[in-house]
């Protein structure tokens, strides 16, 4: 990623020491493996279903929504829905 102006704490680069201390999934206790494996699949999405898409938005919009915490993509969806209620598309 070029010229990242803000450090993304959810996607940081691991140091050599952190990599050395890391464990594989198989090294985890069996109870934790089971718990993590059960979270692998989400249930069926409740209506109305959302459609996965790729969209380009300005970095300041993305940063502002991400800074508001978890659920930022849902808040973008809600903001666009509100905009559609208040405006007519030509």
C-alpha positions as CSV (number, residue, x, y, z in Angstrom):
1,X,0.0,0.0,0.0
2,X,1.6,3.3,-1.0
3,X,1.9,6.3,1.3
4,X,-0.3,5.0,4.1
5,X,-0.9,8.2,6.1
6,X,-2.3,6.5,9.2
7,X,-1.2,3.3,10.9
8,X,-3.8,0.6,10.7
9,X,-3.7,-1.1,14.2
10,X,-5.8,-4.0,12.9
11,X,-3.4,-4.8,10.2
12,X,0.1,-4.1,11.6
13,X,3.4,-5.6,10.4
14,X,4.8,-8.3,12.7
15,X,8.3,-8.0,14.0
16,X,10.8,-10.8,13.6
17,X,10.4,-11.5,17.4
18,X,6.6,-11.7,17.2
19,X,6.9,-14.1,14.3
20,X,9.3,-16.3,16.2
21,X,6.9,-16.4,19.2
22,X,3.8,-17.1,17.1
23,X,2.1,-20.5,17.1
24,X,0.3,-22.4,14.4
25,X,-3.3,-23.3,14.7
26,X,-2.3,-26.9,15.5
27,X,-0.2,-25.7,18.5
28,X,-3.2,-24.1,20.2
29,X,-5.1,-26.0,22.9
30,X,-7.8,-28.3,21.4
31,X,-10.6,-26.5,23.2
32,X,-9.5,-23.2,21.6
33,X,-9.1,-24.8,18.2
34,X,-12.7,-26.1,18.5
35,X,-14.0,-22.7,19.5
36,X,-12.2,-20.9,16.7
37,X,-13.3,-23.5,14.1
38,X,-16.9,-23.1,15.1
39,X,-16.8,-19.4,14.3
40,X,-15.5,-20.1,10.8
41,X,-18.9,-19.9,9.1
42,X,-21.5,-17.2,9.6
43,X,-25.1,-18.1,9.5
44,X,-27.4,-17.2,6.7
45,X,-27.9,-13.5,6.3
46,X,-31.2,-12.1,7.5
47,X,-33.2,-10.2,4.9
48,X,-32.7,-7.8,3.4
49,X,-29.5,-9.3,2.1
50,X,-26.6,-7.2,1.3
51,X,-24.6,-7.5,-1.9
52,X,-20.8,-7.7,-1.8
53,X,-19.2,-5.1,-4.1
54,X,-16.1,-3.1,-4.6
55,X,-16.4,0.7,-4.5
56,X,-13.8,3.5,-4.5
57,X,-14.4,6.1,-1.8
58,X,-12.1,9.0,-0.8
59,X,-9.6,8.2,1.9
60,X,-11.0,10.9,4.2
61,X,-14.5,9.3,4.1
62,X,-13.0,5.8,4.8
63,X,-10.8,7.2,7.7
64,X,-13.7,9.0,9.3
65,X,-16.0,6.0,9.3
66,X,-13.2,3.6,10.4
67,X,-12.3,6.0,13.2
68,X,-15.9,5.6,14.5
69,X,-15.1,2.0,15.4
70,X,-16.4,-1.5,14.5
71,X,-19.4,-1.5,12.1
72,X,-18.1,1.3,9.9
73,X,-19.2,-0.4,6.7
74,X,-22.7,-0.7,8.0
75,X,-22.7,3.0,8.9
76,X,-21.6,3.8,5.3
77,X,-24.6,1.7,4.1
78,X,-26.9,3.6,6.5
79,X,-25.6,7.0,5.4
80,X,-26.2,6.1,1.7
81,X,-29.7,4.8,2.5
82,X,-30.5,8.1,4.2
83,X,-29.1,10.0,1.2
84,X,-31.3,8.0,-1.1
85,X,-34.4,8.8,1.0
86,X,-33.7,12.5,0.8
87,X,-32.7,12.8,-2.8
88,X,-34.0,11.6,-6.2
89,X,-31.7,10.1,-8.7
90,X,-32.1,11.6,-12.2
